[in-house]
Amino acid sequence: MIEYRRGRERGYADHGWLKSYHSFSFADYYDPQHVEFSDLRVINEDTVAPGQGFGTHSHKDMEIITYVLEGALEHKDSLGNGTIIHAGEVQRMSAGRGIRHSEFNPSLKTTAHFLQIWIQPEINDIEPSYEQKPVEAEALKNKWCLIASGHDEPKALLRVHQNMHMYASVLQAGSELTWISLAHRKTYIHVIRGEVTVNGELLQAGDALKVSGIRELDLKTSSQAECLLFDLRG
């Protein structure tokens, strides 16, 4: 089964300083058809105005991945981390038994544009932890770059506490890419930028698809496109 979700159907919130699209139910947006998909709980596409951001707040028992697309995001947390995540970098924060953090756009001129992704962990009440890594452009070009994994895989940039894999790819114009799923797994694809055809269906920026029971997905592009792929428990 393949279920297509158009970007225009996502939840949307405009707080002035923050504009946010919600692929799954989040905050005041609730859609019983789109609460979660396997262990994937949140994909928010956020744009934060210059000099603005999220004040100190708490998280518990969630794997949180931040994928910066444009600009930068300044992070501070109760573990003592204080970093700036730039475009082309990814961050993983395991909230575990509890963590407090803030996120601000450090620029007074440019907006910060990023995806925030929440994965439900397989074990609760773990020790909170944090990591941040660069994503090399060449590692994304026309292939699946393993951004995060719940397995001990040396190629994974980030380690999460769940049986899942998150990949990213930037497909060049005219390129093709295939994904073959293992039996009894689910796949979720989210298009970040551009257009990509998946098994003959055109997806545009913000569009996504949920896949169950189909082993092979064929992606094609006529122009450059960037997308995420999640390999999840069935």
N, C-alpha and C positions, 0 to 999 in steps of 0.2 A: 504494500500500500504506500502511495505517495500522497501526502497532503500539502498543498501549496498555501503559503501565507503571504499575502501581499503587504508590502511595507506601509501602504496607505491605511491598512486595517489595524495597525498597531495602536496601542494607547498613546496619548500625547499629553504632556503637561508643559505649560509655559509659565514660569515663575519670574519672568523678566530677566534676571541674571542667569537663569538655567532653563534651557529648553531640552526636553527629554522624551524620546520615543521608547515605548515599552513593548518588547516582543511577547512578554508574559505578564500575567497579573502582578501589579506592583503598586504600592501606596494606595492612592484613591482609584486607580484603574483596576477593575476586576472583570474578567471574562472567563466563565467556567469552562470554555473550550480551550483556553490557553492559560493554564495555571503552571504547568511544568511539562517537561518531556524527558522521561526517564529521570536522571539525576540533574538535568539542566533546569535550573530554576529561574534565572534572570538573564536577559540580554537587554541592557539599556544603552541606547545611543545618546550620549549627553554632549551638549555644547554649553560651556561655561564662559561667561563674559569676563573681560580683562579685570584682574584684581579681585575677583569674586570666588566663592567656593563654599564647600560644606564645612561647617564648624565641627568641633569635636563631638563625636557620637560613638555609640557602641555597636558591636556585632558579636554574635556568639554562634558557634557550630555552623560555620559556612566557609567554603573555599571561594575566595573572591579574586578574580583575575581582571586586571585593568590593561587594556590594549590601546595605547595612545596613537591617534591618527594624525592630529595636527596640534601644534603648540606644545605645551608642557603642563604637568600637574605636580604640585608640591605636596608631598606626603609627610605627615608626622604622626607617630603612634606611641602608645603607652609602653612599648618595648624599648623605646629610645631611638627608634629609626627616624631619620630626617633626611629625605632625599627628594630629588626632582626627577620625575619620569618624563623623558622627552619623546617626541614622535619617533617611532621605530624602536621603542622599548616596551617591555611587558613587565608587569608586577604580579606577584601572587602573595596574598595574605590569607593565612589560615587562622580564622578567628578563634577556633577551639573553645576553651572554657570562658573566653571573653577577652576582647581587645577594644581599646578606644583609639580613634584616629581622626584626623582632619585631612581634607583635600582642597587645595586652593590653586587657582590659576595665578602663577607668579608674575605673569606679564601684565603690564598696564596698557598694552597696545593691541595684542592679538588674542583671539579666542582660543580656548582649549577644546578640542574635539576628541572624544574617546568612547570606547565601549567598555562597559563594566558588566562582567559575567559572574554569575553565582552558580556554584556547583554544590549540591548537598553532599556532605562527607559521609563515608561509610562508618566512621567512628566518631562519636561525640566526646566532648570534654577533654580534648587533647591539649597539649601545650601550644599556645599561639606561636606562629612563626611568620617570617617575611622573607621574600627574595625578589630581586629585580635583575633583568637580563636584557641586553640588546638583541635585536633580531636582524641578522645580516640580510641585506637586500638580495644577494645572490642565492641565499638559502630558500627564498620564497619564489624565485623565478621559475614558473612553469613546473613546480613540483610541490608536494606536500611537506611543509616544514612542521616538525613536531614541537608545538609550543609548550604543551603541558601533558603530563602523563601520570597515572596512578601507579605505574610500574617502574621498576628501577632500570630505566632505559637511558644510556649515556647520551643519546641524541636529543632527549627532551630538555628544553630550556628550563622548565619549571616542574616541580614535583607537587602533585595534589594528592589528597587523601581520599581517593575514589577510583573505582575501576573504570576509567574513561581515558580517552585521548582527545586532545584538541589540536587541530592542524590549521595552518594558514597557507594561502598561496596567492601569488600575484601572477595572473595569466596574461601573457603578451598577446597582442592582436593576432588572430589566426591560429592560436594554439589549442591543444586538446589535452585533457587530463582525465584519468580514470580513477575511480575509487571502488575497491572490491571489499565488501563487508564480510566478516566472519558470520557463520550461522548464529542465529538467535541474538544478534546485536541490532541496535538501532542507530540511525544516522540522522544528523541534523546539519543542514547547510544554511549559512547566513551570508548573503551578498553584502559586502561593505561598500564597494564602489564599482561603477561600470555595469556591464550587462554580461550575463553568462547563460548559455543554454544547457539545461540539465535534462538528459533523456528526452530531448526534443522540446522542452518547455522553457520559454524565455523568462529569466529572472533578472530584475533590475535592483539597483541599490535599495537596501532595506527589506527586500523580499527574502523569504526563507522557505525551506521545505522540510517536512518530517517524513522519514522513511522507515518502514518496518517490513520485513519479509522480502525485500528486494536486495540481491547481492551486489549488483554492478550498477554504478552510476557513471555516465559519460558526460563530461563537461567540455563545452566548446565556446570560444569567444571570437567575435569579429573585431573587438576593440579591447584595450586593456581592462582587466577586471581584477578585483581583490575579494577574496571570500574566506570564510572560516568553515571548518568541518569538524563536527563532534562525533566521535565513535563512542557509543553509550551502551550500557547494559540493556538487554532486551526485556 
